[in-house]
Amino acid sequence: MLHNLSIGELAEQLAAKKISSVELARHFLARIERFNPALNAVITLTAEAALAAATAADRRLAAGETGPLLGIPLIHKDIFCTDGVRTSAGSRMLDNFVAPYDATVVARLKAAGAVMLGKANMDEFAMGSSNETSYYGPVKNPWDTAKVPGGSSGGSAAAMAARLAPYTTGTDTGGSIRQPAALTGITGVKPTYGRVSRYGMIAFASSLDQAGVFARSAADAAPVLQAISGFDPLDSTSVDAPVPDYSAMLGAPLKGLKIGLLREFFEGLEPRNAALIHDALKVYTSLGATTVEVSLPHLPMSVPTYYVVAPAEASSNLSRFDGVRFGYRCEAPKDLADLYKRSRGEGFGPEVKRRIMTGTYVLSAGYFDAYYLKAQKVRRLITDEFRAAFEKVDLLIGPTTPTPAFDIGSKIDDPVTMYLNDIYTIGANLAGLPGLSMPCGYVDNLPMGLQLIGPHFSEGKLLNAAHQFQQSTEWHKHAPRGYE
Amino acid sequence: MSDWEVVIGLEIHAQLATRSKIFSSAATAYGAPPNTQASLVDLAYPGTLPVLNAEAVRMAVKFGLAVGATIAPRSVFARKNYFYPDLPKGYQISQYELPVVARGTLSVMLDDGVTKTIGITRAHLEEDAGKSLHEGLAHASGIDLNRAGTPLLEIVSEPDMRSAKEAVAYMKKIHTLVRYLEICDGNMQEGSFRCDANVSVRPRGQEKLGTRAEIKNLNSFRFVEKAINFEIARQIDVIDGGGKVVQETRLYDSDKDETRSMRSKEEANDYRYFPDPDLLPVYIDEGFIATVRSTLPELPDEKAARFARELGLSVYDAGVLSASRELGAYFEAVVAELGAANAKLAANWVMGELSSALNRDNVEITASRVSPTALRGLLARIVDATISGKIAKDVFEAMWTEGKAADDIIEAKGLKQITDSGAIEGVIDAIMAANPKQLADYRSGKDKLFGFFVGQVMKATGGKANPGQLNDLLKAKLGSSS
């Protein structure tokens, strides 16, 4: 079936005219129609535009043009602005917002001939670890629809796991690609901060946000990451460094690879989870890698550090949603203060409000030094410790999440427990490092993720390390029952 | 009644003359229809990001070098958070802890001729907000975001000024400087150059500063002076009446000539400044500074010193003629061929007749109806004694209204000075013959009648007799008034 083919296989079939882009789009649109009502992963379907884009791609293919993504469908996380298409960020605030321009990620994929099928559900403004904070309702995990898919890119992850598209996009501020990838049994890549332009990506926490990819395998993720990476003059924090050919890097043997095991990740790790990681490490040692324990003493501080820095930036980033120029505006405001209070009070959900209040507090006169400044210092320490670790090892391997997918509704009223879901993923965001999660087995019949973290701009090495693992294992080939 | 000392510091906002905005590619031109010069970045659309305009940084550095300040090798943009409809992002991007320019000085000449040095604490880059429009809209406010994102250089002085006059002198000097540097058009009516004044009073001799009030958004030199003087009197009244000055922001109402409280310290916003994560720190190296330094023009003080040294002008004249780059250039163009020996004559004419005409008709010097070449042509006729200074004033007026060259007017109106001794003597003889009584009186000792004869000859020659020559010849003819 088409939805079980890899991106490389799809590209080959398109090039060989065995299938058309329109057929491919129709196939996936049909799957969305069939499966999405139970999953709620896709919140905007752009079938007509998709078929038009597919037709255009078919013309390019007919003219002899080829490309790794030409004519291949995808679903964008609804945090990326898409010209002429509602871009909601999962919020009532932007329920009526039709973006007047394309995000750089969207524009680059468009240019590569990608065919957008629709937009994926997400936690409101990417704030959440379960996709329960969305204005459009929770996303269900295809492995068990009573469970969350993770968040904030839960719609993108669930859609990918259910084979509703050959790949999907996401963003990762504290784990929002890797954690849902782990909980839905797929491969998710969060590149180095600055590798992919943030222009047109609705900001949550500017110094942490980074766009990335969900795919079935590292080999599938490589050409997508390739297409979206690279300097963008519209984003001052994007880095002007050459983008290597990621797909071409997927053959290198792992002999001599030095893998670091973070002591802080393994202390107190649930035994079944630990066993899966150790099984994965055996695969790596069999491929010629060696392991060594390393320690980042300040890493346990990453969750509190993150929950100061991220809300601080968010509180300011979200000030533009004031009911004046775009987005939600309350009915019949009495005066300016009423316009602000009710537009924001009615337009934002509770988790967003919680973070705006936290962020406003930590930036306030009298608290700034104790919270924001202190958090920035810890962030620097964590970054330095990662840097020191990468002088000894090529990459770090550990768990992506403490537990498999949990029940919808089980943690939503307990923010701190919810926040601890990101305990293993936040460090890479604070240090701006690339990270990847891929499936490595099951706990309670639910997929678990193996996390790889590398030094800055080591995406190629990470993808290859994941690819070598996937060449020796079958986990990434598993689909949830009913979606095969 | 105590003896009070006034303490004033100014925060001057100079709009930088970049073509595009500080963080977007939208144009900065003034006067476009509302919201036609606001890009998605200026409108703070979701997902948009700021990109720093390097030209604004170059201009800030230029200013810093001109006031002998330190240029920060690393400066940081911060967000100043507050809600207002004309502030689309809900924060203003500004510089807070690490401004691009710090610790400069500016010397200012006061009315009594004394030069005073005013400290410049810092100058930082920031974006302007938009404008709220209330006129012509019933039960609604309009917002024009054309100005949002226009680059500003905020120049913060030390509290070094001791009177409203000093404050105005300082502000004028900054105004001169930014226009010299071509980093700001200085147009105060359009708001390109405006200031906030921090004013406090303290008993003379007391070291501790009094509580200050900040008067916002003063956009003319006259308002600055009046607002500060009102505020000084108000604060002294408050203290004399047993009250305490409260720290607050005040607005100046030019119609009523008074300041009014806008908000107190307690009501002030907590701006929650923090470094803007969308922008990288600005790194400025020595090479960049050297490049900018090489583009610095001759600065007003340097020009004034040169005028005094090379042209022998008084300190006052040199100061006036260097007060604007255009005026200085005009003056120099006039002097160029007349020669340094006639610099004082040129200075008098530029500061006198020319300035009056410009003021009277409200014309910029760059659009003067008498060009430097034309004025030089006129002054050359004074120097070579073709016409007298008095006649020259009439010729100038004709030049101003008719736009012709001096020589053409002198020729057409027959204003050429009579320097032929014989001709002048002939007129003198005729006047003496016609006024025997006055002649007799003069010769019997009425000295004052000398002026009568000068007047008569001038009248008869239509003012064209060379005054020096006439004087000598008349003395000789009349003989002594023994």
Chai-1 contact restraints between the chains, C-beta under 6 A:
chainA,res_idxA,chainB,res_idxB,connection_type,confidence,min_distance_angstrom,max_distance_angstrom,comment,restraint_id
A,C81,B,G47,contact,1.0,0.0,6.0,A-B,restraint_1
A,A103,B,G47,contact,1.0,0.0,6.0,A-B,restraint_2
A,Y199,B,L49,contact,1.0,0.0,6.0,A-B,restraint_3
A,G200,B,G47,contact,1.0,0.0,6.0,A-B,restraint_4
A,M201,B,G47,contact,1.0,0.0,6.0,A-B,restraint_5
A,I202,B,P46,contact,1.0,0.0,6.0,A-B,restraint_6
A,I202,B,G47,contact,1.0,0.0,6.0,A-B,restraint_7
A,S206,B,P277,contact,1.0,0.0,6.0,A-B,restraint_8
A,S206,B,D278,contact,1.0,0.0,6.0,A-B,restraint_9
A,S207,B,P277,contact,1.0,0.0,6.0,A-B,restraint_10
A,D235,B,L49,contact,1.0,0.0,6.0,A-B,restraint_11
A,S236,B,V51,contact,1.0,0.0,6.0,A-B,restraint_12
A,S236,B,L279,contact,1.0,0.0,6.0,A-B,restraint_13
A,S236,B,L280,contact,1.0,0.0,6.0,A-B,restraint_14
A,E313,B,P277,contact,1.0,0.0,6.0,A-B,restraint_15
A,S316,B,R79,contact,1.0,0.0,6.0,A-B,restraint_16
A,S316,B,N81,contact,1.0,0.0,6.0,A-B,restraint_17
A,S316,B,Y91,contact,1.0,0.0,6.0,A-B,restraint_18
A,S319,B,G90,contact,1.0,0.0,6.0,A-B,restraint_19
A,S319,B,Y91,contact,1.0,0.0,6.0,A-B,restraint_20
A,R320,B,A44,contact,1.0,0.0,6.0,A-B,restraint_21
A,R320,B,K89,contact,1.0,0.0,6.0,A-B,restraint_22
A,R320,B,G90,contact,1.0,0.0,6.0,A-B,restraint_23
A,V324,B,P85,contact,1.0,0.0,6.0,A-B,restraint_24
A,R325,B,L43,contact,1.0,0.0,6.0,A-B,restraint_25
A,Y340,B,F83,contact,1.0,0.0,6.0,A-B,restraint_26
A,L363,B,R272,contact,1.0,0.0,6.0,A-B,restraint_27
A,L363,B,F274,contact,1.0,0.0,6.0,A-B,restraint_28
A,S364,B,D270,contact,1.0,0.0,6.0,A-B,restraint_29
A,A365,B,D270,contact,1.0,0.0,6.0,A-B,restraint_30
